[in-house]
């Protein structure tokens, strides 16, 4: 798709304002467009990092799909995950998977968002084990 100019998820929800507040207060996002049924956010200082939320029952959503998201895990990659984990614990976030290092090349933890159906996996890329290094293409092996 050579004409692609942007890519971001749009999360269907009945609690857009709660999600907007969570992403602003805890993850460094700011609103770039807001209405009573749609919110578009971008990360401060990183305009290519975007997320949006749409009211699940809005007419722009095809009628058969007008329901809040369920079972979505949103990955957010970052640096200094250990310090951020401690900050999240200090703020009493609902940690559903404690901080751990994975052999496939991630140090991460998962929190539940304030809206059911959406989990956020906060990840720092680390070198994978030798076993998992074989699964990456030669130029895509993660490095710290």
Order of alpha helices (4+ residues) and beta strands (2+ residues): beta-alpha-beta-beta-beta-beta-alpha-beta-beta-beta-alpha
